[in-house]
């Protein structure tokens, strides 16, 4: 029994390293497809939300389209503004406001 426990402890770092590598490879592949950088997309997104601060950002495929997605907070508001920027053209494709409850529910939903 001790031998099995020891093997599991040794394998955990290997498994985690593989997972981290796979995630990085996926992100690198997506970034290679993007026509604009994260910094460029962030500048475009922040232009839509005066006095906003980016809380999270993500490069993802949504409905077959590669997008930079930014969750932006503004002073004196609990709402988050989500701005989606087309990662190839730089076009703003969606601006939506989310309440803290909607934001929480979105984070709890499994990713596709």
N, C-alpha and C positions, 0 to 999 in steps of 0.2 A: 504494500500500500504506500509506503514512504517513497518508493522508487517512482510510482506513478505520479504522486504529488510533485516530486522533484522535476520530473519531465515537463509537467504542465507549467511549472514556474519558469522553466527555461524556454519553453515555447512561446509564452505570452509576449515577450519583447519582439520575437521574430514575427509573430502574427500582427502585432501593432505596427511594426515597421513596414510590413507589406501593405497594410491598409493605408497607412499614411502615404506611401509611395504611389499606390493606386489612385488615391485622391489627387495627389499632385500631378500625376500624369494626365488625369482627366481634365483638370483645370488648365494645364499647359496646352492640351489639345484645343480646348475652347478658346484660350487666349490667342492661339495661332490663327484661329478663324476670324477673330475680331478685327474690324477695320479701324477701330479707335481704341485708345488706351483707357484704362480705368480712370486716370486723372482727367482726360478729356471728357469722358462720360460724366464724371462727377461735377465738373464745371458746368456742363449743360444742365444737369439735374438741379444743381443749386440755384441756377438762374430762374427756375420755376418756383422756388420756395425762398422768398426773401428772408434774411436773417436765420436761415436754416442751418442745422448741423447734421452731418451724416452720422447716423448711429450704426448702421450695418450696410454692407454692400455685397453683391454677389453677381457672378457671371454665370448665367444659366440658359438652358434652352427651355422656352415656354411656348407651347402651341407651335412647335417647329421653328421658332424664331430665336436667334441668339440675342440675348438682352443683358444689359447691365441693369440690375435692380438695386435701388437705393431707398433705405428707410431714413427719412429726414425728420428730425424733431425741430420744433420752433419754440422760442421763449413764450411763456405764459399760456401754453396749450399742452394738453395731455395727448392730443391726437398726433399720430404719425402720418406724414405724407409719403406715400410710396410713389417713386418716379421710376418708370421703366424707359430706358434709352436703348434704341436699336444699336447693337454692338458693331454692326457693319457700316451703317450710314450716319449714326449720330442723331437720328430723328427721335424726338420724344414720342413714345407710342402710348403711354398711359400715365395719368396722374390721379391717384386715388387717396382719399383720407381714410384712416383706420383709427377706430377707438382703441384704447388699451385692451379691451376685451376681444375685439376682432384680431388684434395683433397676437395676443396670447393663443387664440384658437388657430391662427395660421401656423404658428410655430409648433403646435402640437400635432398638426396634420402630417401624416407620412409623406415624404417627398416622392415624386414620381421618377 
